[in-house]
Amino acid sequence: MRKHLIDIKSTSVEDIKLVLETASSFKDVLSRDIKKVPALRGKTAVNLFFEPSTRTKTSFELAEKRLSTDVINFAVPTSSVVKGETLYDTIKTIESYGVDFIIIRHQSSGVPHFITSFSQASVINAGDGINEHPTQALLDAFTLIEKKGTVEGLKIAVVGDIFHSRVARSNIFCLRKLGAEVRIVAPNTLVPKGIENEGVQIYNNLEDGISDVDAVMMLRIQNERQSGGFLSSKDEYFRFWGLTSKRLKNAKPDCIVMHPGPMNRGVEIDSEVADSAQSVIHAQVINGLAVRMAVLYLLSTA
Amino acid sequence: MTEILIKNGHITDPLQGIDAVGCVLITGGKIGKISVGADSINVSNPAISVVNATELFVFPGFVDMHTHLREPGFEYKETIRTGTLAAAKGGFTSVCSMPNTKPVNDNETVTEFIVRKAMMEGYCDVFPIGAITKGQEGKELAEMGMMKTAGCVGFSDDGKPVVNSLIMRRALEYSKVFSSPVISHAEDAFLSEGGVMNEGYLSTILGLRGIPAEAEIIMIKRDIDLAALTGGRLHVAHVSTAGGVRAIREAKKDGIKVTAETCPHYFSITEDAVNGYNTNGKVNPPLRTQKDVEAVREGLNDDTIDAIATDHAPHHRDDKMCEFDRAAFGISGFETAFSLSIRLVHDGVLTLSRLIRKMTCEPAAILSIDKGTLREGGDGDIVVVDMEATFTVESERFLSKGKNTPFSGWQLKGQPVLTINRGRVTYDNFTGRL
């Protein structure tokens, strides 16, 4: 395992598999009465979230605490960043406290990469711009293995705002590396240029795109990023690309439905589907904890 | 003023058709005499400095029609003094400074400031480019006539393209009165909005917003049509795309008054330079694909592209040592320009004479300035180049304040060793010979 986890695109298949196997043992820990292990006692992690986040931040924080790591939370709106401090200085200052892990979410793509160029800590990307969200892809892969036994050979549709989605990018890299057949389903305005070079099939039509698939990964329509004329309206989006029970019938009967959250019910997904037996959205959340524990643990030994 | 005799160098002056070993005598800051043949000029006066240029090349001082000297307003990035010092090291004796200063060079007071400051502190001649519109806001024409009188040689809103077609039409019409070219930074600002690199597979993989080639091509085509409509003189800055080259080639065939420049980075490297989020490869227009690089080279070869400019854009370390999408656009270009350009000769794209043409008399002609030749009686602007010198680009040793270059660590061959501007030695890496 390398020192940092900044993306999936440069992470080897071996390392991905190592994380998934290790996460499996940590999931056992999470089912015990006492859910805490001393694995990273004496280590310090800083959670640096430059963008609002509830679930990823909570998940990382709990993962750190379950491993007995000391945790610093860095709240950006009250920090020196608003006073005009550069990112470089912010990181250098925090690093002076002797942190072992920097978990960073930032609105600019490439920031985790940038930090590794001057920081001694292990950097974990918790989502950078429209680039990657590696731990989300790992927890999705973990969930797929849990539900389907393997990722290899599965047919998976990733549906929605591929263009703005770091979850989509990380998942495309991860699922392809693990041998899945990946389709992306979106209106053309939300399909990033050249993505077909990653070995994915592009569908504009949802019924066709999810036909006969083993899993559907829904993406959140990011209202805050729709100002560039990508879509006409939420209503039209739901009419053509929203996942309903009726449409889901095109998929395999045992197809699972995934979503990284938070969901926009009635925009990308109908409540009936979100709450159905096929939905594994809550399993994703608990698996996220196990995967993040595994990542922290493995990086600490790198 | 010192008199200098440059002896037995290989003189290449495309405008006069000279391409042979010979001698040049500079007296009173002017080219006193130029003649072909070894030892064709000899002097006995010991006060005259004699440069033995045997096995070296002697060219007219380079003319850079597109630079950013950052003064006034951004002296922490560069000043007229440091910028022209770096230019002299690069073999330039004339540079044109773009108007995106603070305040914007959109009036004669700012123009006069730049001209005077350059006269006092500069290491080469500085010819300001005035803004097309007041404040570079694209709304009202700036005072082109007064700026021209004060020293401006062309007009451009530089990095802020003139979005309003009517204003661009008026600029092309109005500038005709003053016989000045309108220089287009061709970018459809709506199409490029938010973009930080070339749009394509790589931008998708890096998760960076892309700028499609069409942002440049569409604007070049619009401006060509407006040049045709008005009969104005259009000059297209820093051409980076195959489609842009094609459009200019067609326009020239149709007899439209259009000229064009490109920069060393557009014929030397591709978008791959930004891989790993290298902010030193962030430039506007963005570095493109191999296909575009080849088209730009073809455009240089068939004279679709008339001139090579640097778009020297120095930035402070802090402007590049940050998040990629917040980083400033630009490359510090003076000190690598010639050595990158000479690769076009090594690669058979241009003959040496044609390369020198694009770095001297062509830009001078576009701007109607009396530079770029070793004509007797003209300014004593000369660069002596050691074509065999090899060196490693070390940006920390740049004389420019801007150390931002994607070429750091590159091994290059061919380097200016002596630069003379109006008879004054402005750069001397010629130890022991002068």
Interface residues (C-beta under 8 A of the other chain):
Chain A: K9 T86 L87 Y88 H106 S108 S109 G110 V111 H113 F114 D128 G129 I130 N131 E132 R166 R169 P192 K193 G194 I195 N197 E198 G228
Chain B: E193 G194 E199 G200 Y201 L202 S203 T204 I205 L206 G207 L208 R209 G210 G276 Y277 D318 M321 C322 E323 F324 D325 R326
